[in-house]
Amino acid sequence: GSESGLVFGDGVVPMFPIGAYFEVQIKSVSIGSFDGLAIGVSTRRPASKEVLPDSADGLPESWSVGYDGSAYANGEWITIDWLPKNLQVDDRVGFHVDTRRVAQVLVNGKMGFRFPELIPAQPLYGFVDLLGNTQAVALMLG
C-alpha cells in the first residue's frame, strides 16, 4: 500500500491582494522517517473520479516542495535546505504565489523556499501530500 495521502482542496486557491495563498497546520507527526509533507499547486484539477498518483511528484503541471528536502518544479527536482521531516504539531506551512507569479513556501510565517521559475498565470489548485513524519494536517481558512 501507499504510505502517502495526496489530497486536493475543493477549488481554486484563494486570491488575496498579495496573490494566491493557502496554508495548513500540522495536527499529528511521527518520528523516524527521512521525509515529511509536500505542499504545492497544479494548474490542472483532477476529475472527481480520477485516480491520483502515489506521490505529488506524479502530478502534471505541478510545483511542490517538501519531501526529503526537495522541490519539484513541473518535472524538475531541486535540492533545498528546508526539511519537512522536522515539522511539529501546530506548525503552519503555506504556499504563496505572488502577483508576479513567484511561488514560495512559508513555514510559520517565514520563507522556507522560493521557486526559481514563474508559475503560469492560470487558476491554481492546491494540494498536500502526507508523507513520512507528517501524519495529519488541517486546512486553515481566512
DSSP file with accessible surface (Angstrom, degrees, kcal/mol):
  #  RESIDUE AA STRUCTURE BP1 BP2  ACC     N-H-->O    O-->H-N    N-H-->O    O-->H-N    TCO  KAPPA ALPHA  PHI   PSI    X-CA   Y-CA   Z-CA
    1    1 A G              0   0  128      0, 0.0     2,-0.2     0, 0.0     0, 0.0   0.000 360.0 360.0 360.0 164.0    0.0    0.0    0.0
    2    2 A S        -     0   0   68      1,-0.1    53,-0.0     2,-0.1    52,-0.0  -0.535 360.0-155.3 -79.4 143.2    0.9    3.6   -0.4
    3    3 A E  S    S+     0   0  184     -2,-0.2     2,-0.3    51,-0.1   129,-0.2   0.203  71.7  76.7-100.4  13.0    2.4    5.5    2.6
    4    4 A S        -     0   0   28     50,-0.1     2,-0.3   127,-0.1   127,-0.2  -0.766  63.0-150.6-118.2 168.5    1.3    8.9    1.3
    5    5 A G  E     -A  130   0A  26    125,-0.9   125,-1.9    -2,-0.3     2,-0.6  -0.809  14.7-167.4-139.4  93.7   -2.0   10.7    1.3
    6    6 A L  E     +A  129   0A  20     -2,-0.3     2,-0.4   123,-0.2   123,-0.2  -0.748  14.9 172.3 -88.5 120.9   -2.4   13.1   -1.6
    7    7 A V  E     -A  128   0A  83    121,-2.7   121,-2.3    -2,-0.6     2,-0.3  -0.985  19.1-151.4-133.1 142.7   -5.3   15.4   -1.2
    8    8 A F  E     -A  127   0A  46     -2,-0.4   119,-0.2   119,-0.2    33,-0.0  -0.793  26.0-109.8-104.3 153.8   -6.5   18.5   -3.2
    9    9 A G  E     -     0   0A  35    117,-2.3    -1,-0.1    -2,-0.3     4,-0.1  -0.210  36.0-107.2 -69.2 171.4   -8.5   21.5   -2.0
   10   10 A D  E    S-     0   0A 149      2,-0.1     2,-0.3   115,-0.0    -1,-0.1   0.329  89.0  -7.3 -90.6  10.5  -12.1   21.7   -3.1
   11   11 A G  E    S-     0   0A  22    115,-0.1   115,-0.5   113,-0.0    -2,-0.2  -0.954 100.4 -31.5-174.1-167.3  -11.5   24.6   -5.5
   12   12 A V  E    S-A  125   0A  75     -2,-0.3   113,-0.2   113,-0.1    -2,-0.1  -0.369  71.9 -95.4 -66.6 143.7   -9.1   27.2   -6.8
   13   13 A V        -     0   0   10    111,-3.3   111,-0.2     1,-0.1    -1,-0.1  -0.401  53.4-101.6 -58.6 131.0   -6.5   28.6   -4.4
   14   14 A P        -     0   0   68      0, 0.0     7,-2.1     0, 0.0     2,-0.4  -0.270  31.7-134.6 -60.7 143.1   -8.0   31.8   -2.9
   15   15 A M  E     +F   20   0B 120      5,-0.2     5,-0.2    -3,-0.1    -3,-0.0  -0.821  25.8 175.4 -99.7 138.0   -6.7   35.1   -4.2
   16   16 A F  E >   -F   19   0B  85      3,-2.6     3,-2.3    -2,-0.4     0, 0.0  -0.804  51.7 -90.7-127.3 171.1   -5.7   38.0   -1.9
   17   17 A P  T 3  S+     0   0  128      0, 0.0    82,-0.1     0, 0.0     3,-0.1   0.835 130.3  50.7 -55.2 -28.9   -4.2   41.4   -2.6
   18   18 A I  T 3  S-     0   0  109      1,-0.3    81,-0.4    80,-0.1     2,-0.3   0.482 124.4 -97.2 -86.5  -3.7   -0.7   39.7   -2.1
   19   19 A G  E <   -F   16   0B   0     -3,-2.3    -3,-2.6    79,-0.2     2,-0.3  -0.813  65.9 -20.9 123.8-164.3   -1.6   36.8   -4.5
   20   20 A A  E     +FG  15  97B   5     77,-2.3    77,-2.7    -2,-0.3     2,-0.3  -0.655  66.8 168.7 -85.1 138.5   -2.8   33.3   -4.2
   21   21 A Y  E     + G   0  96B  43     -7,-2.1     2,-0.3    -2,-0.3    75,-0.2  -0.983  17.4 168.4-154.9 137.2   -2.3   31.6   -0.8
   22   22 A F  E     - G   0  95B  20     73,-1.6    73,-2.8    -2,-0.3     2,-0.3  -0.979  13.4-165.2-143.5 157.1   -3.3   28.6    1.2
   23   23 A E  E     -HG 140  94B  32    117,-0.6   117,-3.0    -2,-0.3     2,-0.3  -0.995   6.7-159.7-143.6 143.8   -2.0   27.2    4.5
   24   24 A V  E     -HG 139  93B   4     69,-2.8    69,-2.7    -2,-0.3     2,-0.4  -0.906  12.6-141.9-120.9 153.1   -2.1   24.0    6.5
   25   25 A Q  E     -HG 138  92B  26    113,-2.7   113,-2.1    -2,-0.3     2,-0.3  -0.956  25.8-117.1-112.9 134.3   -1.5   23.4   10.2
   26   26 A I  E     +H  137   0B   0     65,-3.0    64,-3.1    -2,-0.4   111,-0.3  -0.537  35.4 172.3 -71.4 129.0    0.3   20.3   11.3
   27   27 A K  E     +     0   0B  96    109,-2.9     2,-0.3     1,-0.3   110,-0.2   0.654  63.1  15.7-110.8 -25.6   -2.0   18.2   13.5
   28   28 A S  E     +H  136   0B  51    108,-1.6   107,-2.4    60,-0.1   108,-1.6  -0.972  62.0 177.7-154.3 136.5   -0.1   14.9   14.0
   29   29 A V  E     -H  134   0B  42     -2,-0.3     2,-0.2   105,-0.2   105,-0.2  -0.914   9.4-163.1-133.4 162.1    3.5   13.8   13.5
   30   30 A S        -     0   0   47    103,-2.1     2,-0.3    -2,-0.3     3,-0.1  -0.714  19.1-127.0-126.8-176.3    5.6   10.8   14.0
   31   31 A I  S    S+     0   0  158     -2,-0.2     3,-0.1     1,-0.1    55,-0.1  -0.871  72.4  56.8-129.0 164.3    9.4   10.3   14.1
   32   32 A G  S    S+     0   0   83      1,-0.3     2,-0.2    -2,-0.3    -1,-0.1   0.319  73.0 112.7 102.9  -7.6   11.9    8.1   12.3
   33   33 A S        -     0   0   35      2,-0.1    -1,-0.3    52,-0.1   100,-0.1  -0.658  62.7-137.9 -98.4 156.6   11.2    9.0    8.6
   34   34 A F  S    S+     0   0  136     -2,-0.2     2,-0.3    -3,-0.1    51,-0.2   0.473  83.8  41.7 -88.6  -2.8   13.6   10.8    6.3
   35   35 A D        -     0   0   25     50,-0.1    98,-2.5    49,-0.1    33,-0.2  -0.829  58.7-168.1-138.2 175.6   10.8   12.9    4.8
   36   36 A G        -     0   0    0     31,-2.0    31,-0.4     1,-0.3    49,-0.2  -0.725  46.3 -30.5-145.4-163.0    7.7   14.9    5.6
   37   37 A L        -     0   0    0     47,-0.4    30,-0.7    -2,-0.2     2,-0.4  -0.007  44.4-145.6 -58.9 160.1    4.8   16.5    3.8
   38   38 A A  E     -CB  66 129A   0     91,-2.1    91,-3.0    28,-0.3     2,-0.4  -0.981  16.3-171.7-119.8 140.3    4.8   18.0    0.3
   39   39 A I  E     +CB  65 128A   0     26,-2.2    26,-2.2    -2,-0.4     2,-0.3  -0.983  23.3 117.2-131.7 141.4    2.7   21.1   -0.4
   40   40 A G  E     -CB  64 127A   0     87,-2.2    87,-2.4    -2,-0.4     2,-0.3  -0.961  45.7 -98.0-174.1-167.7    2.1   22.7   -3.8
   41   41 A V  E     -CB  63 126A   1     22,-2.2    22,-2.6    -2,-0.3     2,-0.3  -0.946  17.6-162.2-136.0 156.3   -0.1   23.7   -6.6
   42   42 A S  E     -CB  62 125A   1     83,-1.8    83,-2.8    -2,-0.3    20,-0.2  -0.971  22.8-141.7-134.1 150.8   -1.1   22.4  -10.0
   43   43 A T  S    S+     0   0   14     18,-2.1     2,-0.5    -2,-0.3    19,-0.1   0.508  90.2  71.7 -85.1  -4.5   -2.7   24.2  -13.0
   44   44 A R  S    S-     0   0   94     17,-0.5    81,-0.1    16,-0.4    -1,-0.0  -0.950  71.5-151.4-116.4 125.3   -4.8   21.0  -13.5
   45   45 A R        -     0   0  129     -2,-0.5     3,-0.1    79,-0.0    -2,-0.0  -0.827  26.1-121.3 -92.3 127.9   -7.6   20.0  -11.3
   46   46 A P        -     0   0   23      0, 0.0     6,-0.1     0, 0.0     2,-0.0  -0.364  29.3-106.3 -66.6 145.9   -8.1   16.2  -11.2
   47   47 A A    >   -     0   0   65      1,-0.1     3,-1.5     4,-0.1     0, 0.0  -0.332  35.4-105.9 -65.6 156.2  -11.5   14.9  -12.2
   48   48 A S  T 3  S+     0   0  122      1,-0.3    -1,-0.1    -3,-0.1     0, 0.0   0.817 120.0  35.3 -59.4 -32.1  -13.7   13.7   -9.3
   49   49 A K  T 3  S+     0   0  189      2,-0.1    -1,-0.3     0, 0.0     2,-0.1   0.409  89.3 124.9-101.8   2.7  -13.2   10.0  -10.1
   50   50 A E    <   -     0   0   71     -3,-1.5     2,-0.5     1,-0.1     0, 0.0  -0.382  64.4-123.4 -66.4 136.5   -9.6   10.4  -11.4
   51   51 A V        -     0   0  131     -2,-0.1    -1,-0.1     1,-0.0    -4,-0.1  -0.701  28.4-137.6 -80.4 123.4   -7.1    8.1   -9.6
   52   52 A L        -     0   0   54     -2,-0.5     4,-0.1     1,-0.1   -46,-0.0  -0.495  22.5-101.0 -80.0 152.7   -4.3   10.3   -8.2
   53   53 A P        -     0   0   43      0, 0.0   -47,-0.2     0, 0.0    -1,-0.1  -0.209  33.8-107.4 -65.0 165.5   -0.7    9.3   -8.4
   54   54 A D  S    S+     0   0  126      1,-0.1     2,-0.3   -49,-0.1   -50,-0.1   0.775 102.3  22.9 -64.9 -27.1    1.0    7.7   -5.4
   55   55 A S  S >  S-     0   0   29      1,-0.1     3,-2.3   -51,-0.1     4,-0.1  -0.977  82.8-112.0-142.3 154.9    3.0   10.9   -4.8
   56   56 A A  G >  S+     0   0    0     -2,-0.3     3,-2.1     1,-0.3    -1,-0.1   0.776 110.4  70.0 -58.7 -28.2    2.6   14.6   -5.6
   57   57 A D  G 3  S+     0   0   53      1,-0.3    -1,-0.3    17,-0.0     5,-0.1   0.629  89.7  64.5 -69.8  -6.2    5.6   14.5   -8.0
   58   58 A G  G <  S+     0   0   46     -3,-2.3    -1,-0.3     2,-0.1    -2,-0.2   0.448  79.2 105.6 -90.2  -0.6    3.5   12.4  -10.3
   59   59 A L  S <  S-     0   0   10     -3,-2.1     3,-0.5    -4,-0.1     2,-0.1  -0.642  72.2-125.7 -81.6 132.4    1.0   15.3  -10.9
   60   60 A P  S    S+     0   0   60      0, 0.0   -16,-0.4     0, 0.0   -17,-0.2  -0.404  87.9  12.6 -72.5 153.6    1.3   17.0  -14.3
   61   61 A E  S    S+     0   0   79      1,-0.2   -18,-2.1   -19,-0.1   -17,-0.5   0.917  99.9 139.5  49.0  55.6    1.8   20.8  -14.4
   62   62 A S  E     -C   42   0A   0     -3,-0.5    12,-2.8   -20,-0.2     2,-0.4  -0.936  43.3-161.8-135.1 155.3    2.6   21.0  -10.7
   63   63 A W  E     +CD  41  73A   3    -22,-2.6   -22,-2.2    -2,-0.3     2,-0.3  -0.995  26.2 159.8-133.5 123.3    5.0   22.7   -8.3
   64   64 A S  E     -CD  40  72A   0      8,-2.6     8,-3.3    -2,-0.4     2,-0.3  -0.963  20.0-159.4-146.0 161.9    5.6   21.3   -4.8
   65   65 A V  E     +CD  39  71A   0    -26,-2.2   -26,-2.2    -2,-0.3     2,-0.4  -0.986  53.1  51.2-144.9 148.0    8.1   21.5   -2.0
   66   66 A G  E >>  +CD  38  70A   0      4,-2.3     3,-2.4    -2,-0.3     4,-2.4  -0.941  50.3 121.0 134.7-111.9    8.9   19.3    1.0
   67   67 A Y  T 34 S-     0   0   12    -30,-0.7   -31,-2.0   -31,-0.4    18,-0.2  -0.223 101.2 -23.2  53.3-124.3    9.5   15.6    0.6
   68   68 A D  T 34 S-     0   0   78    -33,-0.2    -1,-0.3    16,-0.1   -33,-0.1  -0.056 124.0 -54.2-106.8  29.5   13.1   14.8    1.8
   69   69 A G  T <4 S+     0   0    4     -3,-2.4    11,-2.4     1,-0.3     2,-0.3   0.805 108.3 118.8  98.0  43.2   14.4   18.4    1.3
   70   70 A S  E  <  -DE  66  79A  18     -4,-2.4    -4,-2.3     9,-0.2     2,-0.4  -0.938  50.9-146.3-137.4 157.8   13.4   18.8   -2.3
   71   71 A A  E     -DE  65  78A   0      7,-2.8     7,-2.5    -2,-0.3     2,-0.6  -0.959  11.3-149.0-122.1 144.9   11.2   20.9   -4.6
   72   72 A Y  E     -DE  64  77A  34     -8,-3.3    -8,-2.6    -2,-0.4     2,-0.7  -0.968  12.7-173.2-115.8 115.4    9.5   19.6   -7.7
   73   73 A A  E >   -DE  63  76A   2      3,-3.2     3,-1.2    -2,-0.6   -10,-0.2  -0.811  66.0 -56.1-116.8  87.2    9.1   22.2  -10.4
   74   74 A N  T 3  S-     0   0   79    -12,-2.8   -11,-0.1    -2,-0.7    -1,-0.1   0.869 124.6 -23.4  47.6  50.8    7.0   20.9  -13.3
   75   75 A G  T 3  S+     0   0   40    -13,-0.3     2,-0.4     1,-0.2    -1,-0.3   0.270 119.3  98.8 106.0 -10.7    9.2   17.9  -13.9
   76   76 A E  E <   -E   73   0A 135     -3,-1.2    -3,-3.2     2,-0.0     2,-0.3  -0.926  60.9-141.3-114.7 134.8   12.5   19.1  -12.4
   77   77 A W  E     -E   72   0A 120     -2,-0.4     2,-0.4    -5,-0.2    -5,-0.2  -0.724  16.3-171.5 -92.6 140.5   13.9   18.3   -9.0
   78   78 A I  E     -E   71   0A  48     -7,-2.5    -7,-2.8    -2,-0.3     2,-0.4  -0.999  20.8-131.1-130.8 130.4   15.7   20.9   -6.9
   79   79 A T  E     -E   70   0A 130     -2,-0.4     2,-0.3    -9,-0.2    -9,-0.2  -0.683  33.8-176.5 -80.5 134.4   17.6   20.2   -3.7
   80   80 A I        -     0   0   15    -11,-2.4    33,-0.1    -2,-0.4    32,-0.0  -0.792  35.7-121.8-128.7 170.8   16.6   22.7   -0.9
   81   81 A D  S    S+     0   0  165     -2,-0.3     2,-0.4    31,-0.2    32,-0.1   0.668  81.3  95.5 -86.3 -21.0   17.5   23.5    2.7
   82   82 A W        -     0   0   35     30,-0.3    -2,-0.2     1,-0.0   -16,-0.1  -0.606  54.8-165.0 -81.3 129.9   14.1   23.0    4.2
   83   83 A L    >   -     0   0   65     -2,-0.4     3,-1.7     1,-0.1   -15,-0.1  -0.902   7.2-169.0-115.1 103.4   13.4   19.6    5.8
   84   84 A P  G >  S+     0   0    1      0, 0.0     3,-1.9     0, 0.0   -47,-0.4   0.661  77.3  81.8 -70.3  -9.9    9.7   19.0    6.5
   85   85 A K  G 3  S+     0   0   75      1,-0.3   -52,-0.1   -51,-0.2   -50,-0.1   0.755  88.1  58.8 -62.9 -19.6   10.5   15.8    8.5
   86   86 A N  G <  S+     0   0   98     -3,-1.7    -1,-0.3   -55,-0.1   -50,-0.0   0.395  76.9 125.2 -91.6   3.2   11.2   18.3   11.4
   87   87 A L    <   -     0   0    7     -3,-1.9     2,-0.3    -4,-0.1     3,-0.0  -0.321  46.0-153.4 -62.5 146.6    7.8   19.9   11.4
   88   88 A Q    >   -     0   0  114      1,-0.1     3,-2.1   -59,-0.1   -62,-0.3  -0.788  31.2 -74.7-118.6 163.2    6.0   19.8   14.7
   89   89 A V  T 3  S+     0   0   68     -2,-0.3   -62,-0.2     1,-0.3     3,-0.1  -0.298 119.8  21.9 -56.2 137.2    2.3   19.8   15.8
   90   90 A D  T 3  S+     0   0   96    -64,-3.1    -1,-0.3     1,-0.3   -63,-0.1   0.224  88.4 134.5  82.4  -9.5    0.8   23.3   15.4
   91   91 A D    <   -     0   0   34     -3,-2.1   -65,-3.0   -66,-0.1     2,-0.4  -0.396  48.4-139.4 -61.2 149.8    3.4   24.4   12.8
   92   92 A R  E     -G   25   0B  92    -67,-0.2    16,-3.3    -3,-0.1     2,-0.5  -0.958  16.2-170.0-117.1 134.8    1.9   26.2    9.8
   93   93 A V  E     -GI  24 107B   0    -69,-2.7   -69,-2.8    -2,-0.4     2,-0.3  -0.991  10.4-174.8-125.5 122.3    3.0   25.7    6.2
   94   94 A G  E     -GI  23 106B   0     12,-3.0    12,-2.6    -2,-0.5     2,-0.5  -0.884  19.2-147.4-119.8 150.7    1.7   28.0    3.5
   95   95 A F  E     -GI  22 105B   1    -73,-2.8   -73,-1.6    -2,-0.3     2,-0.4  -0.977  23.1-174.7-116.6 121.3    2.1   28.1   -0.3
   96   96 A H  E     -GI  21 104B  15      8,-2.9     8,-2.8    -2,-0.5     2,-0.5  -0.955  17.8-173.6-123.0 130.1    2.1   31.6   -1.8
   97   97 A V  E     -GI  20 103B   2    -77,-2.7   -77,-2.3    -2,-0.4     6,-0.2  -0.975  25.5-147.9-118.2 112.3    2.1   32.7   -5.4
   98   98 A D    >   -     0   0   16      4,-2.6     3,-2.2    -2,-0.5   -79,-0.2  -0.084  32.1 -91.2 -76.9 178.8    2.5   36.4   -5.5
   99   99 A T  T 3  S+     0   0  101    -81,-0.4   -80,-0.1     1,-0.3    -1,-0.1   0.682 128.1  56.5 -67.7 -14.8    1.1   38.8   -8.2
  100  100 A R  T 3  S-     0   0  160      2,-0.1    -1,-0.3    18,-0.0     3,-0.1   0.379 120.7-109.9 -91.0  -0.6    4.3   38.4  -10.2
  101  101 A R    <   +     0   0   46     -3,-2.2    18,-2.9     1,-0.3     2,-0.5   0.686  69.6 146.1  78.1  22.5    3.7   34.6  -10.3
  102  102 A V        -     0   0   19     16,-0.2    -4,-2.6    12,-0.0     2,-0.4  -0.800  36.8-149.1 -87.8 128.5    6.7   33.9   -8.0
  103  103 A A  E     +I   97   0B   0     -2,-0.5    12,-2.8    14,-0.5     2,-0.3  -0.799  22.4 165.2-103.4 140.7    6.0   30.9   -5.7
  104  104 A Q  E     -IJ  96 114B  24     -8,-2.8    -8,-2.9    -2,-0.4     2,-0.4  -0.984  30.0-129.8-148.1 157.6    7.3   30.4   -2.2
  105  105 A V  E     -IJ  95 113B   0      8,-2.8     7,-3.8    -2,-0.3     8,-1.3  -0.920  19.8-156.9-109.2 134.2    6.7   28.3    0.8
  106  106 A L  E     -IJ  94 111B  31    -12,-2.6   -12,-3.0    -2,-0.4     2,-0.5  -0.934   3.0-162.6-111.8 134.7    6.3   29.9    4.2
  107  107 A V  E >  S-IJ  93 110B  25      3,-3.4     3,-1.9    -2,-0.4   -14,-0.2  -0.974  81.4 -20.5-118.7 113.5    6.9   27.9    7.4
  108  108 A N  T 3  S-     0   0   83    -16,-3.3    -1,-0.2    -2,-0.5   -15,-0.1   0.877 130.0 -51.4  52.4  40.9    5.4   29.6   10.5
  109  109 A G  T 3  S+     0   0   60    -17,-0.2     2,-0.4     1,-0.2    -1,-0.3   0.373 119.0 106.5  83.9  -4.5    5.3   32.9    8.5
  110  110 A K  E <  S-J  107   0B 161     -3,-1.9    -3,-3.4     1,-0.0    -1,-0.2  -0.853  80.2 -97.4-110.3 146.2    9.0   32.8    7.4
  111  111 A M  E     +J  106   0B  94     -2,-0.4    -5,-0.3    -5,-0.2     3,-0.1  -0.362  39.1 172.7 -65.1 128.1   10.2   31.9    4.0
  112  112 A G  E     -     0   0B  28     -7,-3.8     2,-0.3     1,-0.4   -30,-0.3   0.740  66.8 -11.3-101.0 -34.0   11.2   28.3    3.6
  113  113 A F  E     -J  105   0B  29     -8,-1.3    -8,-2.8   -32,-0.1     2,-0.4  -0.940  52.2-152.3-167.0 142.1   11.9   28.2   -0.2
  114  114 A R  E     -J  104   0B 121     -2,-0.3   -10,-0.2   -10,-0.2   -12,-0.0  -0.986  27.0-123.7-120.7 129.6   11.3   30.3   -3.3
  115  115 A F        -     0   0    6    -12,-2.8   -12,-0.2    -2,-0.4     4,-0.1  -0.460  10.7-141.7 -70.1 140.0   10.9   28.7   -6.7
  116  116 A P  S    S+     0   0  103      0, 0.0     2,-0.3     0, 0.0    -1,-0.1   0.717  82.1  57.9 -75.6 -20.6   13.4   29.9   -9.4
  117  117 A E  S    S-     0   0   77    -14,-0.1   -14,-0.5     1,-0.0     2,-0.2  -0.777  90.1-105.4-110.5 157.2   10.8   29.8  -12.2
  118  118 A L        -     0   0  109     -2,-0.3   -16,-0.2   -16,-0.1   -17,-0.1  -0.501  29.2-122.7 -78.8 148.2    7.5   31.6  -12.5
  119  119 A I        -     0   0    3    -18,-2.9    -1,-0.1    -2,-0.2   -56,-0.0  -0.694  39.9 -96.6 -86.5 139.5    4.2   29.8  -12.1
  120  120 A P        -     0   0   44      0, 0.0     2,-2.1     0, 0.0    -1,-0.1  -0.196  33.3-111.2 -57.7 148.0    1.8   30.0  -15.1
  121  121 A A  S    S+     0   0   87     -3,-0.1     3,-0.0     3,-0.0    -3,-0.0  -0.524  80.8 108.7 -80.9  74.2   -0.9   32.7  -15.0
  122  122 A Q  S    S-     0   0   93     -2,-2.1    -3,-0.0     0, 0.0     0, 0.0  -0.929  82.7 -71.7-139.6 163.9   -3.7   30.2  -14.7
  123  123 A P        -     0   0   77      0, 0.0     2,-0.4     0, 0.0  -111,-0.0  -0.335  54.4-142.9 -57.5 141.0   -6.1   29.1  -11.9
  124  124 A L        -     0   0    5   -111,-0.2  -111,-3.3   -83,-0.0     2,-0.5  -0.906  10.0-154.6-115.2 141.0   -4.2   27.1   -9.3
  125  125 A Y  E     -AB  12  42A  43    -83,-2.8   -83,-1.8    -2,-0.4     2,-0.2  -0.961  18.5-140.4-116.2 119.5   -5.3   24.1   -7.3
  126  126 A G  E     + B   0  41A   6   -115,-0.5  -117,-2.3    -2,-0.5     2,-0.3  -0.473  23.4 175.6 -82.3 150.0   -3.6   23.5   -4.0
  127  127 A F  E     -AB   8  40A   2    -87,-2.4   -87,-2.2  -119,-0.2     2,-0.4  -0.978  18.7-154.6-147.5 160.4   -2.6   20.1   -2.7
  128  128 A V  E     -AB   7  39A   7   -121,-2.3  -121,-2.7    -2,-0.3     2,-0.5  -0.993   6.5-156.3-133.6 139.6   -0.9   18.4    0.2
  129  129 A D  E     -AB   6  38A   0    -91,-3.0   -91,-2.1    -2,-0.4     2,-0.8  -0.976  14.9-142.9-117.1 114.1    0.8   15.0    0.2
  130  130 A L  E     +A    5   0A  38   -125,-1.9  -125,-0.9    -2,-0.5     2,-0.3  -0.714  37.7 161.9 -78.9 109.8    1.1   13.5    3.7
  131  131 A L    >   -     0   0   17     -2,-0.8     3,-2.1  -127,-0.2   -94,-0.1  -0.906  44.4 -24.8-126.9 155.9    4.5   11.8    3.6
  132  132 A G  T 3  S+     0   0   17     -2,-0.3   -96,-0.3     1,-0.3  -101,-0.1  -0.121 128.0   5.0  52.4-123.3    6.9   10.4    6.2
  133  133 A N  T 3  S+     0   0   11    -98,-2.5  -103,-2.1  -104,-0.1     2,-0.8   0.606 108.3  92.5 -75.4 -13.6    6.7   12.1    9.6
  134  134 A T  E <   +H   29   0B   3     -3,-2.1  -105,-0.2  -105,-0.2     3,-0.1  -0.749  44.7 166.6 -86.5 113.8    3.6   14.2    8.7
  135  135 A Q  E     +     0   0B  96   -107,-2.4     2,-0.3    -2,-0.8  -106,-0.2   0.772  59.9   4.6 -98.2 -31.9    0.5   12.2    9.7
  136  136 A A  E     -H   28   0B  34   -108,-1.6  -109,-2.9     2,-0.0  -108,-1.6  -0.988  56.1-177.6-157.4 144.8   -2.3   14.8    9.6
  137  137 A V  E     -H   26   0B  38     -2,-0.3     2,-0.4  -111,-0.3  -111,-0.2  -0.921  15.5-142.7-136.4 163.8   -2.9   18.4    8.7
  138  138 A A  E     -H   25   0B  32   -113,-2.1  -113,-2.7    -2,-0.3     2,-0.3  -0.995  23.8-120.3-127.1 136.8   -5.8   20.9    8.8
  139  139 A L  E     -H   24   0B  92     -2,-0.4     2,-0.5  -115,-0.2  -115,-0.2  -0.595  27.6-138.5 -73.0 129.5   -6.5   23.5    6.1
  140  140 A M  E     -H   23   0B  48   -117,-3.0  -117,-0.6    -2,-0.3     2,-0.3  -0.819  17.9-153.7 -94.1 126.9   -6.5   26.9    7.7
  141  141 A L              0   0  151     -2,-0.5  -119,-0.0  -119,-0.1  -117,-0.0  -0.776 360.0 360.0-103.3 145.3   -9.3   29.2    6.4
  142  142 A G              0   0  112     -2,-0.3    -2,-0.0     0, 0.0     0, 0.0  -0.158 360.0 360.0  87.2 360.0   -9.3   33.0    6.3
